[in-house]
Structures are given as C-alpha cells and as structure tokens.
Amino acid sequence: MGRYYSGDIEGKFWFGVQSSVAADRFGVSHIEPEYVTYHYSEDDLDGVENEIKRIEDTLGEKKQKLYDFFNRGVLSYNDEQLKEIGISEEDLSEYADLLLGIQIRDCIKENGECYFEAEL
C-alpha cells in the first residue's frame, strides 16, 4: 500500500523512506486531518529553490549516482544494491525529497502556485 499526493502535482511517497510531510521542509507547513494540504505560491519559490540547493549540496556526487541508478529502469532495489554504490538510507531519503522539491518548484514556475494533498 502506498501513500500518494495529488493536486497540482502528483506522485507517490517512497515507502519506508519518505515522510508524508516531506514537503514541510520546503517552507510551507501542512494542515492535518487524514491528509496534509500544501499550498505554495510564487512567494515561496526562493525558499523551495534554497532547500533544493541545500539537498543537492548535501548529496554531492551521490546525487548523480542515485539519478543514474533509478533512471536505468530500476523497478525495485534492496539495501545491498544501494550499499554497493555507496548510498545510505539517509541519502535515499534526501534524494526522494529532492525529487519532490523539484516537482514543487516546477509547478510553481509553470502555474504561479502549487497546491496538493498528501495522504498520512
């Protein structure tokens, strides 16, 4: 069973890796019942871009390793495979959040705002 987010952007949170409130780190706090709701505007774009940069700086060269690993058609993976390429659970979580942040940023740039709900 997965946890999804939907609205102006859509996706699935990484199982066992990514929190349902991962988007909090990009500068907007969620509103909670069963779903958390996010609404980003152009005023939030600088904060989103700053957090993306911070994650990219934290990952360093691992960002490209993760990108290459997941863009070669990997549908499933295990801890051993990630360990072989020098990726920790924390790195994987950062990468998942980076991809979410990029979706948020691109949505704001395209639409002037970004609204979505995330399952808890």
MODELLER restraints for C-alpha pairs under 7 A, 6 or more apart:
rsr = mdl.restraints
at = mdl.atoms
rsr.add(forms.Gaussian(group=physical.xy_distance, feature=features.Distance(at['CA:2:A'], at['CA:12:A']), mean=6.75, stdev=0.5))
rsr.add(forms.Gaussian(group=physical.xy_distance, feature=features.Distance(at['CA:2:A'], at['CA:15:A']), mean=6.68, stdev=0.5))
rsr.add(forms.Gaussian(group=physical.xy_distance, feature=features.Distance(at['CA:3:A'], at['CA:12:A']), mean=5.84, stdev=0.5))
rsr.add(forms.Gaussian(group=physical.xy_distance, feature=features.Distance(at['CA:3:A'], at['CA:13:A']), mean=5.66, stdev=0.5))
rsr.add(forms.Gaussian(group=physical.xy_distance, feature=features.Distance(at['CA:3:A'], at['CA:119:A']), mean=5.47, stdev=0.5))
rsr.add(forms.Gaussian(group=physical.xy_distance, feature=features.Distance(at['CA:3:A'], at['CA:120:A']), mean=6.97, stdev=0.5))
rsr.add(forms.Gaussian(group=physical.xy_distance, feature=features.Distance(at['CA:4:A'], at['CA:11:A']), mean=5.76, stdev=0.5))
rsr.add(forms.Gaussian(group=physical.xy_distance, feature=features.Distance(at['CA:4:A'], at['CA:12:A']), mean=4.25, stdev=0.5))
rsr.add(forms.Gaussian(group=physical.xy_distance, feature=features.Distance(at['CA:4:A'], at['CA:13:A']), mean=5.90, stdev=0.5))
rsr.add(forms.Gaussian(group=physical.xy_distance, feature=features.Distance(at['CA:4:A'], at['CA:118:A']), mean=5.90, stdev=0.5))
rsr.add(forms.Gaussian(group=physical.xy_distance, feature=features.Distance(at['CA:4:A'], at['CA:119:A']), mean=5.70, stdev=0.5))
rsr.add(forms.Gaussian(group=physical.xy_distance, feature=features.Distance(at['CA:5:A'], at['CA:11:A']), mean=5.45, stdev=0.5))
rsr.add(forms.Gaussian(group=physical.xy_distance, feature=features.Distance(at['CA:5:A'], at['CA:12:A']), mean=6.13, stdev=0.5))
rsr.add(forms.Gaussian(group=physical.xy_distance, feature=features.Distance(at['CA:5:A'], at['CA:116:A']), mean=6.47, stdev=0.5))
rsr.add(forms.Gaussian(group=physical.xy_distance, feature=features.Distance(at['CA:5:A'], at['CA:117:A']), mean=5.35, stdev=0.5))
rsr.add(forms.Gaussian(group=physical.xy_distance, feature=features.Distance(at['CA:5:A'], at['CA:118:A']), mean=4.02, stdev=0.5))
rsr.add(forms.Gaussian(group=physical.xy_distance, feature=features.Distance(at['CA:5:A'], at['CA:119:A']), mean=6.21, stdev=0.5))
rsr.add(forms.Gaussian(group=physical.xy_distance, feature=features.Distance(at['CA:6:A'], at['CA:116:A']), mean=5.15, stdev=0.5))
rsr.add(forms.Gaussian(group=physical.xy_distance, feature=features.Distance(at['CA:6:A'], at['CA:117:A']), mean=5.44, stdev=0.5))
rsr.add(forms.Gaussian(group=physical.xy_distance, feature=features.Distance(at['CA:6:A'], at['CA:118:A']), mean=6.58, stdev=0.5))
rsr.add(forms.Gaussian(group=physical.xy_distance, feature=features.Distance(at['CA:7:A'], at['CA:115:A']), mean=5.71, stdev=0.5))
rsr.add(forms.Gaussian(group=physical.xy_distance, feature=features.Distance(at['CA:7:A'], at['CA:116:A']), mean=4.01, stdev=0.5))
rsr.add(forms.Gaussian(group=physical.xy_distance, feature=features.Distance(at['CA:7:A'], at['CA:117:A']), mean=6.24, stdev=0.5))
rsr.add(forms.Gaussian(group=physical.xy_distance, feature=features.Distance(at['CA:8:A'], at['CA:107:A']), mean=6.97, stdev=0.5))
rsr.add(forms.Gaussian(group=physical.xy_distance, feature=features.Distance(at['CA:8:A'], at['CA:114:A']), mean=5.56, stdev=0.5))
rsr.add(forms.Gaussian(group=physical.xy_distance, feature=features.Distance(at['CA:8:A'], at['CA:115:A']), mean=5.29, stdev=0.5))
rsr.add(forms.Gaussian(group=physical.xy_distance, feature=features.Distance(at['CA:8:A'], at['CA:116:A']), mean=5.74, stdev=0.5))
rsr.add(forms.Gaussian(group=physical.xy_distance, feature=features.Distance(at['CA:9:A'], at['CA:103:A']), mean=6.76, stdev=0.5))
rsr.add(forms.Gaussian(group=physical.xy_distance, feature=features.Distance(at['CA:9:A'], at['CA:107:A']), mean=6.84, stdev=0.5))
rsr.add(forms.Gaussian(group=physical.xy_distance, feature=features.Distance(at['CA:9:A'], at['CA:116:A']), mean=6.35, stdev=0.5))
rsr.add(forms.Gaussian(group=physical.xy_distance, feature=features.Distance(at['CA:13:A'], at['CA:20:A']), mean=6.76, stdev=0.5))
rsr.add(forms.Gaussian(group=physical.xy_distance, feature=features.Distance(at['CA:14:A'], at['CA:96:A']), mean=6.81, stdev=0.5))
rsr.add(forms.Gaussian(group=physical.xy_distance, feature=features.Distance(at['CA:17:A'], at['CA:93:A']), mean=5.32, stdev=0.5))
rsr.add(forms.Gaussian(group=physical.xy_distance, feature=features.Distance(at['CA:18:A'], at['CA:93:A']), mean=5.74, stdev=0.5))
rsr.add(forms.Gaussian(group=physical.xy_distance, feature=features.Distance(at['CA:18:A'], at['CA:96:A']), mean=6.71, stdev=0.5))
rsr.add(forms.Gaussian(group=physical.xy_distance, feature=features.Distance(at['CA:20:A'], at['CA:118:A']), mean=6.24, stdev=0.5))
rsr.add(forms.Gaussian(group=physical.xy_distance, feature=features.Distance(at['CA:20:A'], at['CA:119:A']), mean=6.45, stdev=0.5))
rsr.add(forms.Gaussian(group=physical.xy_distance, feature=features.Distance(at['CA:20:A'], at['CA:120:A']), mean=5.52, stdev=0.5))
rsr.add(forms.Gaussian(group=physical.xy_distance, feature=features.Distance(at['CA:22:A'], at['CA:97:A']), mean=6.42, stdev=0.5))
rsr.add(forms.Gaussian(group=physical.xy_distance, feature=features.Distance(at['CA:24:A'], at['CA:30:A']), mean=6.51, stdev=0.5))
rsr.add(forms.Gaussian(group=physical.xy_distance, feature=features.Distance(at['CA:26:A'], at['CA:47:A']), mean=6.25, stdev=0.5))
rsr.add(forms.Gaussian(group=physical.xy_distance, feature=features.Distance(at['CA:26:A'], at['CA:48:A']), mean=4.85, stdev=0.5))
rsr.add(forms.Gaussian(group=physical.xy_distance, feature=features.Distance(at['CA:26:A'], at['CA:51:A']), mean=5.91, stdev=0.5))
rsr.add(forms.Gaussian(group=physical.xy_distance, feature=features.Distance(at['CA:26:A'], at['CA:101:A']), mean=6.94, stdev=0.5))
rsr.add(forms.Gaussian(group=physical.xy_distance, feature=features.Distance(at['CA:27:A'], at['CA:44:A']), mean=6.99, stdev=0.5))
rsr.add(forms.Gaussian(group=physical.xy_distance, feature=features.Distance(at['CA:27:A'], at['CA:47:A']), mean=6.02, stdev=0.5))
rsr.add(forms.Gaussian(group=physical.xy_distance, feature=features.Distance(at['CA:27:A'], at['CA:48:A']), mean=6.69, stdev=0.5))
rsr.add(forms.Gaussian(group=physical.xy_distance, feature=features.Distance(at['CA:28:A'], at['CA:38:A']), mean=6.82, stdev=0.5))
rsr.add(forms.Gaussian(group=physical.xy_distance, feature=features.Distance(at['CA:28:A'], at['CA:40:A']), mean=6.95, stdev=0.5))
rsr.add(forms.Gaussian(group=physical.xy_distance, feature=features.Distance(at['CA:30:A'], at['CA:36:A']), mean=5.19, stdev=0.5))
rsr.add(forms.Gaussian(group=physical.xy_distance, feature=features.Distance(at['CA:30:A'], at['CA:37:A']), mean=5.29, stdev=0.5))
rsr.add(forms.Gaussian(group=physical.xy_distance, feature=features.Distance(at['CA:30:A'], at['CA:38:A']), mean=5.60, stdev=0.5))
rsr.add(forms.Gaussian(group=physical.xy_distance, feature=features.Distance(at['CA:31:A'], at['CA:37:A']), mean=5.23, stdev=0.5))
rsr.add(forms.Gaussian(group=physical.xy_distance, feature=features.Distance(at['CA:34:A'], at['CA:119:A']), mean=6.45, stdev=0.5))
rsr.add(forms.Gaussian(group=physical.xy_distance, feature=features.Distance(at['CA:34:A'], at['CA:120:A']), mean=5.79, stdev=0.5))
rsr.add(forms.Gaussian(group=physical.xy_distance, feature=features.Distance(at['CA:35:A'], at['CA:117:A']), mean=6.05, stdev=0.5))
rsr.add(forms.Gaussian(group=physical.xy_distance, feature=features.Distance(at['CA:35:A'], at['CA:118:A']), mean=5.29, stdev=0.5))
rsr.add(forms.Gaussian(group=physical.xy_distance, feature=features.Distance(at['CA:35:A'], at['CA:119:A']), mean=4.58, stdev=0.5))
rsr.add(forms.Gaussian(group=physical.xy_distance, feature=features.Distance(at['CA:35:A'], at['CA:120:A']), mean=5.50, stdev=0.5))
rsr.add(forms.Gaussian(group=physical.xy_distance, feature=features.Distance(at['CA:36:A'], at['CA:117:A']), mean=5.50, stdev=0.5))
rsr.add(forms.Gaussian(group=physical.xy_distance, feature=features.Distance(at['CA:36:A'], at['CA:118:A']), mean=5.14, stdev=0.5))
rsr.add(forms.Gaussian(group=physical.xy_distance, feature=features.Distance(at['CA:36:A'], at['CA:119:A']), mean=6.53, stdev=0.5))
rsr.add(forms.Gaussian(group=physical.xy_distance, feature=features.Distance(at['CA:36:A'], at['CA:120:A']), mean=6.91, stdev=0.5))
rsr.add(forms.Gaussian(group=physical.xy_distance, feature=features.Distance(at['CA:37:A'], at['CA:116:A']), mean=5.91, stdev=0.5))
rsr.add(forms.Gaussian(group=physical.xy_distance, feature=features.Distance(at['CA:37:A'], at['CA:117:A']), mean=4.37, stdev=0.5))
rsr.add(forms.Gaussian(group=physical.xy_distance, feature=features.Distance(at['CA:37:A'], at['CA:118:A']), mean=6.40, stdev=0.5))
rsr.add(forms.Gaussian(group=physical.xy_distance, feature=features.Distance(at['CA:38:A'], at['CA:115:A']), mean=5.49, stdev=0.5))
rsr.add(forms.Gaussian(group=physical.xy_distance, feature=features.Distance(at['CA:38:A'], at['CA:116:A']), mean=5.37, stdev=0.5))
rsr.add(forms.Gaussian(group=physical.xy_distance, feature=features.Distance(at['CA:38:A'], at['CA:117:A']), mean=6.18, stdev=0.5))
rsr.add(forms.Gaussian(group=physical.xy_distance, feature=features.Distance(at['CA:39:A'], at['CA:114:A']), mean=5.64, stdev=0.5))
rsr.add(forms.Gaussian(group=physical.xy_distance, feature=features.Distance(at['CA:39:A'], at['CA:115:A']), mean=4.32, stdev=0.5))
rsr.add(forms.Gaussian(group=physical.xy_distance, feature=features.Distance(at['CA:39:A'], at['CA:116:A']), mean=6.68, stdev=0.5))
rsr.add(forms.Gaussian(group=physical.xy_distance, feature=features.Distance(at['CA:40:A'], at['CA:113:A']), mean=5.37, stdev=0.5))
rsr.add(forms.Gaussian(group=physical.xy_distance, feature=features.Distance(at['CA:40:A'], at['CA:114:A']), mean=4.91, stdev=0.5))
rsr.add(forms.Gaussian(group=physical.xy_distance, feature=features.Distance(at['CA:40:A'], at['CA:115:A']), mean=6.26, stdev=0.5))
rsr.add(forms.Gaussian(group=physical.xy_distance, feature=features.Distance(at['CA:41:A'], at['CA:108:A']), mean=6.45, stdev=0.5))
rsr.add(forms.Gaussian(group=physical.xy_distance, feature=features.Distance(at['CA:41:A'], at['CA:112:A']), mean=6.12, stdev=0.5))
rsr.add(forms.Gaussian(group=physical.xy_distance, feature=features.Distance(at['CA:41:A'], at['CA:113:A']), mean=4.16, stdev=0.5))
rsr.add(forms.Gaussian(group=physical.xy_distance, feature=features.Distance(at['CA:41:A'], at['CA:114:A']), mean=6.36, stdev=0.5))
rsr.add(forms.Gaussian(group=physical.xy_distance, feature=features.Distance(at['CA:42:A'], at['CA:108:A']), mean=6.17, stdev=0.5))
rsr.add(forms.Gaussian(group=physical.xy_distance, feature=features.Distance(at['CA:42:A'], at['CA:112:A']), mean=5.50, stdev=0.5))
rsr.add(forms.Gaussian(group=physical.xy_distance, feature=features.Distance(at['CA:42:A'], at['CA:113:A']), mean=5.96, stdev=0.5))
rsr.add(forms.Gaussian(group=physical.xy_distance, feature=features.Distance(at['CA:45:A'], at['CA:105:A']), mean=6.55, stdev=0.5))
rsr.add(forms.Gaussian(group=physical.xy_distance, feature=features.Distance(at['CA:45:A'], at['CA:108:A']), mean=6.95, stdev=0.5))
rsr.add(forms.Gaussian(group=physical.xy_distance, feature=features.Distance(at['CA:48:A'], at['CA:101:A']), mean=6.65, stdev=0.5))
rsr.add(forms.Gaussian(group=physical.xy_distance, feature=features.Distance(at['CA:48:A'], at['CA:105:A']), mean=6.36, stdev=0.5))
rsr.add(forms.Gaussian(group=physical.xy_distance, feature=features.Distance(at['CA:49:A'], at['CA:105:A']), mean=6.89, stdev=0.5))
rsr.add(forms.Gaussian(group=physical.xy_distance, feature=features.Distance(at['CA:52:A'], at['CA:98:A']), mean=6.00, stdev=0.5))
rsr.add(forms.Gaussian(group=physical.xy_distance, feature=features.Distance(at['CA:52:A'], at['CA:101:A']), mean=6.14, stdev=0.5))
rsr.add(forms.Gaussian(group=physical.xy_distance, feature=features.Distance(at['CA:55:A'], at['CA:94:A']), mean=6.48, stdev=0.5))
rsr.add(forms.Gaussian(group=physical.xy_distance, feature=features.Distance(at['CA:55:A'], at['CA:98:A']), mean=6.41, stdev=0.5))
rsr.add(forms.Gaussian(group=physical.xy_distance, feature=features.Distance(at['CA:56:A'], at['CA:63:A']), mean=6.78, stdev=0.5))
rsr.add(forms.Gaussian(group=physical.xy_distance, feature=features.Distance(at['CA:59:A'], at['CA:91:A']), mean=6.62, stdev=0.5))
rsr.add(forms.Gaussian(group=physical.xy_distance, feature=features.Distance(at['CA:63:A'], at['CA:95:A']), mean=6.96, stdev=0.5))
rsr.add(forms.Gaussian(group=physical.xy_distance, feature=features.Distance(at['CA:82:A'], at['CA:88:A']), mean=6.93, stdev=0.5))
rsr.add(forms.Gaussian(group=physical.xy_distance, feature=features.Distance(at['CA:104:A'], at['CA:114:A']), mean=6.47, stdev=0.5))
rsr.add(forms.Gaussian(group=physical.xy_distance, feature=features.Distance(at['CA:107:A'], at['CA:113:A']), mean=6.71, stdev=0.5))
rsr.add(forms.Gaussian(group=physical.xy_distance, feature=features.Distance(at['CA:107:A'], at['CA:114:A']), mean=5.63, stdev=0.5))
rsr.add(forms.Gaussian(group=physical.xy_distance, feature=features.Distance(at['CA:108:A'], at['CA:114:A']), mean=5.29, stdev=0.5))
